[in-house]
Amino acid sequence: MLVASAINLAVGLDISEAAIGLTIVAVRTSLPELATSLLAARRRESGKRQVYVRHIGYRPSYRPTSTRGEKFS
């Protein structure tokens, strides 16, 4: 449903489907993870705020071959 809506929006606004895919769909699929990370950082559940900030700023999905997280310093 999300993909179909994004395609309809792209056609209606005369924007390429790739542009919609790289923006709206990417943001929409990242929102739950972003919200969870922000709440965890606010609560400092692990005592390591930097891990959550790294998680927000650099998601492993940007590197499709990545299978593990890396510590941000």
N, CA, C and O atoms as a GROMACS GRO file, in nm:
protein
  292
    1MET      N    1   0.081  -0.119   0.000
    1MET     CA    2   0.000   0.000   0.000
    1MET      C    3   0.086   0.126   0.000
    1MET      O    4   0.056   0.223  -0.069
    2LEU      N    5   0.193   0.124   0.077
    2LEU     CA    6   0.283   0.240   0.081
    2LEU      C    7   0.347   0.265  -0.054
    2LEU      O    8   0.357   0.379  -0.099
    3VAL      N    9   0.391   0.159  -0.118
    3VAL     CA   10   0.456   0.172  -0.248
    3VAL      C   11   0.358   0.223  -0.353
    3VAL      O   12   0.392   0.310  -0.433
    4ALA      N   13   0.237   0.170  -0.352
    4ALA     CA   14   0.136   0.214  -0.449
    4ALA      C   15   0.102   0.362  -0.428
    4ALA      O   16   0.086   0.436  -0.525
    5SER      N   17   0.091   0.404  -0.303
    5SER     CA   18   0.062   0.544  -0.274
    5SER      C   19   0.177   0.634  -0.318
    5SER      O   20   0.154   0.743  -0.370
    6ALA      N   21   0.299   0.588  -0.298
    6ALA     CA   22   0.415   0.666  -0.340
    6ALA      C   23   0.420   0.680  -0.492
    6ALA      O   24   0.453   0.787  -0.543
    7ILE      N   25   0.387   0.574  -0.562
    7ILE     CA   26   0.385   0.579  -0.709
    7ILE      C   27   0.276   0.675  -0.757
    7ILE      O   28   0.299   0.755  -0.848
    8ASN      N   29   0.159   0.668  -0.696
    8ASN     CA   30   0.050   0.760  -0.733
    8ASN      C   31   0.089   0.905  -0.706
    8ASN      O   32   0.057   0.993  -0.786
    9LEU      N   33   0.156   0.930  -0.596
    9LEU     CA   34   0.202   1.065  -0.564
    9LEU      C   35   0.304   1.113  -0.667
    9LEU      O   36   0.298   1.228  -0.712
   10ALA      N   37   0.396   1.026  -0.705
   10ALA     CA   38   0.497   1.062  -0.804
   10ALA      C   39   0.432   1.097  -0.938
   10ALA      O   40   0.470   1.195  -1.002
   11VAL      N   41   0.336   1.017  -0.980
   11VAL     CA   42   0.267   1.042  -1.106
   11VAL      C   43   0.188   1.172  -1.098
   11VAL      O   44   0.189   1.252  -1.192
   12GLY      N   45   0.119   1.193  -0.987
   12GLY     CA   46   0.037   1.313  -0.971
   12GLY      C   47   0.118   1.442  -0.967
   12GLY      O   48   0.073   1.545  -1.016
   13LEU      N   49   0.237   1.436  -0.909
   13LEU     CA   50   0.322   1.555  -0.898
   13LEU      C   51   0.424   1.565  -1.010
   13LEU      O   52   0.504   1.658  -1.014
   14ASP      N   53   0.422   1.468  -1.102
   14ASP     CA   54   0.516   1.463  -1.213
   14ASP      C   55   0.661   1.461  -1.164
   14ASP      O   56   0.747   1.535  -1.213
   15ILE      N   57   0.685   1.374  -1.066
   15ILE     CA   58   0.818   1.355  -1.009
   15ILE      C   59   0.857   1.210  -1.038
   15ILE      O   60   0.771   1.122  -1.044
   16SER      N   61   0.984   1.186  -1.057
   16SER     CA   62   1.027   1.049  -1.087
   16SER      C   63   0.999   0.958  -0.967
   16SER      O   64   1.007   1.000  -0.851
   17GLU      N   65   0.968   0.834  -0.998
   17GLU     CA   66   0.941   0.736  -0.892
   17GLU      C   67   1.065   0.713  -0.807
   17GLU      O   68   1.054   0.685  -0.688
   18ALA      N   69   1.182   0.724  -0.866
   18ALA     CA   70   1.306   0.707  -0.791
   18ALA      C   71   1.321   0.814  -0.684
   18ALA      O   72   1.364   0.786  -0.572
   19ALA      N   73   1.286   0.937  -0.718
   19ALA     CA   74   1.296   1.046  -0.620
   19ALA      C   75   1.202   1.022  -0.503
   19ALA      O   76   1.239   1.045  -0.388
   20ILE      N   77   1.082   0.978  -0.532
   20ILE     CA   78   0.986   0.946  -0.426
   20ILE      C   79   1.038   0.830  -0.342
   20ILE      O   80   1.030   0.832  -0.219
   21GLY      N   81   1.091   0.730  -0.409
   21GLY     CA   82   1.143   0.613  -0.338
   21GLY      C   83   1.258   0.646  -0.245
   21GLY      O   84   1.270   0.588  -0.138
   22LEU      N   85   1.341   0.740  -0.286
   22LEU     CA   86   1.457   0.777  -0.204
   22LEU      C   87   1.421   0.871  -0.090
   22LEU      O   88   1.502   0.888   0.002
   23THR      N   89   1.306   0.931  -0.093
   23THR     CA   90   1.270   1.026   0.012
   23THR      C   91   1.154   0.977   0.097
   23THR      O   92   1.174   0.936   0.211
   24ILE      N   93   1.036   0.979   0.044
   24ILE     CA   94   0.916   0.948   0.123
   24ILE      C   95   0.919   0.806   0.178
   24ILE      O   96   0.898   0.785   0.298
   25VAL      N   97   0.944   0.709   0.093
   25VAL     CA   98   0.944   0.570   0.139
   25VAL      C   99   1.056   0.546   0.239
   25VAL      O  100   1.036   0.476   0.338
   26ALA      N  101   1.173   0.603   0.215
   26ALA     CA  102   1.285   0.585   0.307
   26ALA      C  103   1.256   0.646   0.443
   26ALA      O  104   1.284   0.585   0.546
   27VAL      N  105   1.199   0.765   0.443
   27VAL     CA  106   1.165   0.830   0.570
   27VAL      C  107   1.056   0.752   0.642
   27VAL      O  108   1.066   0.730   0.763
   28ARG      N  109   0.955   0.710   0.571
   28ARG     CA  110   0.842   0.639   0.633
   28ARG      C  111   0.886   0.509   0.697
   28ARG      O  112   0.841   0.475   0.806
   29THR      N  113   0.973   0.436   0.631
   29THR     CA  114   1.016   0.309   0.687
   29THR      C  115   1.116   0.326   0.800
   29THR      O  116   1.140   0.231   0.875
   30SER      N  117   1.175   0.443   0.814
   30SER     CA  118   1.271   0.470   0.921
   30SER      C  119   1.207   0.526   1.047
   30SER      O  120   1.269   0.523   1.153
   31LEU      N  121   1.086   0.576   1.038
   31LEU     CA  122   1.023   0.643   1.152
   31LEU      C  123   1.010   0.556   1.277
   31LEU      O  124   1.042   0.605   1.386
   32PRO      N  125   0.964   0.432   1.270
   32PRO     CA  126   0.954   0.353   1.394
   32PRO      C  127   1.089   0.333   1.462
   32PRO      O  128   1.099   0.343   1.584
   33GLU      N  129   1.191   0.305   1.384
   33GLU     CA  130   1.324   0.286   1.441
   33GLU      C  131   1.379   0.416   1.499
   33GLU      O  132   1.443   0.415   1.604
   34LEU      N  133   1.354   0.526   1.432
   34LEU     CA  134   1.398   0.656   1.481
   34LEU      C  135   1.329   0.690   1.613
   34LEU      O  136   1.395   0.737   1.706
   35ALA      N  137   1.199   0.667   1.622
   35ALA     CA  138   1.126   0.696   1.745
   35ALA      C  139   1.178   0.612   1.861
   35ALA      O  140   1.194   0.662   1.972
   36THR      N  141   1.202   0.484   1.836
   36THR     CA  142   1.255   0.397   1.940
   36THR      C  143   1.392   0.442   1.986
   36THR      O  144   1.420   0.443   2.106
   37SER      N  145   1.477   0.479   1.894
   37SER     CA  146   1.612   0.525   1.928
   37SER      C  147   1.609   0.655   2.007
   37SER      O  148   1.685   0.672   2.103
   38LEU      N  149   1.521   0.747   1.968
   38LEU     CA  150   1.510   0.874   2.041
   38LEU      C  151   1.461   0.852   2.183
   38LEU      O  152   1.512   0.914   2.276
   39LEU      N  153   1.362   0.765   2.201
   39LEU     CA  154   1.313   0.736   2.336
   39LEU      C  155   1.421   0.671   2.421
   39LEU      O  156   1.437   0.705   2.538
   40ALA      N  157   1.494   0.578   2.363
   40ALA     CA  158   1.600   0.511   2.438
   40ALA      C  159   1.711   0.609   2.475
   40ALA      O  160   1.765   0.602   2.585
   41ALA      N  161   1.745   0.698   2.384
   41ALA     CA  162   1.849   0.798   2.414
   41ALA      C  163   1.801   0.893   2.523
   41ALA      O  164   1.879   0.934   2.609
   42ARG      N  165   1.676   0.928   2.518
   42ARG     CA  166   1.622   1.019   2.619
   42ARG      C  167   1.623   0.954   2.756
   42ARG      O  168   1.650   1.020   2.857
   43ARG      N  169   1.593   0.826   2.762
   43ARG     CA  170   1.590   0.753   2.889
   43ARG      C  171   1.728   0.707   2.933
   43ARG      O  172   1.748   0.672   3.049
   44ARG      N  173   1.823   0.705   2.841
   44ARG     CA  174   1.959   0.655   2.867
   44ARG      C  175   1.954   0.514   2.927
   44ARG      O  176   2.017   0.487   3.029
   45GLU      N  177   1.880   0.428   2.863
   45GLU     CA  178   1.858   0.294   2.916
   45GLU      C  179   1.986   0.213   2.931
   45GLU      O  180   1.997   0.132   3.023
   46SER      N  181   2.081   0.232   2.845
   46SER     CA  182   2.205   0.156   2.858
   46SER      C  183   2.317   0.240   2.916
   46SER      O  184   2.426   0.189   2.940
   47GLY      N  185   2.292   0.368   2.938
   47GLY     CA  186   2.395   0.455   2.990
   47GLY      C  187   2.492   0.503   2.883
   47GLY      O  188   2.587   0.574   2.913
   48LYS      N  189   2.468   0.464   2.758
   48LYS     CA  190   2.557   0.502   2.648
   48LYS      C  191   2.479   0.576   2.543
   48LYS      O  192   2.432   0.516   2.446
   49ARG      N  193   2.464   0.702   2.560
   49ARG     CA  194   2.386   0.784   2.467
   49ARG      C  195   2.448   0.782   2.327
   49ARG      O  196   2.375   0.790   2.229
   50GLN      N  197   2.579   0.772   2.316
   50GLN     CA  198   2.645   0.778   2.186
   50GLN      C  199   2.602   0.665   2.094
   50GLN      O  200   2.598   0.683   1.973
   51VAL      N  201   2.569   0.550   2.148
   51VAL     CA  202   2.526   0.438   2.065
   51VAL      C  203   2.395   0.472   1.996
   51VAL      O  204   2.378   0.442   1.878
   52TYR      N  205   2.304   0.533   2.067
   52TYR     CA  206   2.175   0.567   2.009
   52TYR      C  207   2.188   0.681   1.909
   52TYR      O  208   2.119   0.681   1.807
   53VAL      N  209   2.273   0.777   1.936
   53VAL     CA  210   2.294   0.886   1.842
   53VAL      C  211   2.355   0.832   1.713
   53VAL      O  212   2.316   0.875   1.604
   54ARG      N  213   2.447   0.740   1.723
   54ARG     CA  214   2.506   0.677   1.606
   54ARG      C  215   2.399   0.603   1.528
   54ARG      O  216   2.396   0.607   1.405
   55HIS      N  217   2.312   0.537   1.600
   55HIS     CA  218   2.208   0.459   1.536
   55HIS      C  219   2.113   0.549   1.456
   55HIS      O  220   2.067   0.510   1.349
   56ILE      N  221   2.085   0.666   1.506
   56ILE     CA  222   1.998   0.759   1.436
   56ILE      C  223   2.068   0.816   1.314
   56ILE      O  224   2.008   0.826   1.207
   57GLY      N  225   2.193   0.855   1.330
   57GLY     CA  226   2.265   0.922   1.222
   57GLY      C  227   2.313   0.831   1.112
   57GLY      O  228   2.330   0.875   0.999
   58TYR      N  229   2.334   0.704   1.143
   58TYR     CA  230   2.388   0.612   1.043
   58TYR      C  231   2.319   0.477   1.059
   58TYR      O  232   2.352   0.400   1.149
   59ARG      N  233   2.226   0.450   0.973
   59ARG     CA  234   2.154   0.324   0.980
   59ARG      C  235   2.223   0.219   0.895
   59ARG      O  236   2.271   0.250   0.786
   60PRO      N  237   2.229   0.095   0.943
   60PRO     CA  238   2.291  -0.011   0.863
   60PRO      C  239   2.223  -0.033   0.729
   60PRO      O  240   2.284  -0.091   0.639
   61SER      N  241   2.099   0.010   0.712
   61SER     CA  242   2.032  -0.010   0.584
   61SER      C  243   2.096   0.070   0.472
   61SER      O  244   2.072   0.042   0.354
   62TYR      N  245   2.177   0.170   0.505
   62TYR     CA  246   2.248   0.244   0.402
   62TYR      C  247   2.360   0.158   0.343
   62TYR      O  248   2.407   0.185   0.233
   63ARG      N  249   2.401   0.057   0.416
   63ARG     CA  250   2.501  -0.038   0.368
   63ARG      C  251   2.434  -0.175   0.363
   63ARG      O  252   2.435  -0.247   0.462
   64PRO      N  253   2.378  -0.212   0.251
   64PRO     CA  254   2.301  -0.337   0.244
   64PRO      C  255   2.381  -0.461   0.280
   64PRO      O  256   2.322  -0.562   0.318
   65THR      N  257   2.512  -0.457   0.270
   65THR     CA  258   2.592  -0.574   0.302
   65THR      C  259   2.627  -0.580   0.450
   65THR      O  260   2.684  -0.680   0.496
   66SER      N  261   2.595  -0.477   0.525
   66SER     CA  262   2.627  -0.474   0.667
   66SER      C  263   2.534  -0.567   0.744
   66SER      O  264   2.412  -0.562   0.726
   67THR      N  265   2.591  -0.651   0.829
   67THR     CA  266   2.509  -0.741   0.909
   67THR      C  267   2.526  -0.717   1.057
   67THR      O  268   2.461  -0.783   1.138
   68ARG      N  269   2.612  -0.624   1.096
   68ARG     CA  270   2.631  -0.596   1.238
   68ARG      C  271   2.648  -0.447   1.257
   68ARG      O  272   2.689  -0.374   1.166
   69GLY      N  273   2.616  -0.402   1.377
   69GLY     CA  274   2.632  -0.261   1.409
   69GLY      C  275   2.777  -0.229   1.440
   69GLY      O  276   2.854  -0.317   1.478
   70GLU      N  277   2.814  -0.105   1.424
   70GLU     CA  278   2.948  -0.061   1.456
   70GLU      C  279   2.940   0.055   1.552
   70GLU      O  280   2.852   0.140   1.541
   71LYS      N  281   3.031   0.058   1.647
   71LYS     CA  282   3.030   0.164   1.745
   71LYS      C  283   3.075   0.295   1.683
   71LYS      O  284   3.175   0.300   1.610
   72PHE      N  285   3.002   0.400   1.711
   72PHE     CA  286   3.034   0.534   1.664
   72PHE      C  287   3.115   0.605   1.769
   72PHE      O  288   3.079   0.603   1.887
   73SER      N  289   3.224   0.667   1.729
   73SER     CA  290   3.303   0.740   1.828
   73SER      C  291   3.332   0.879   1.779
   73SER      O  292   3.398   0.956   1.848
   0.00000   0.00000   0.00000
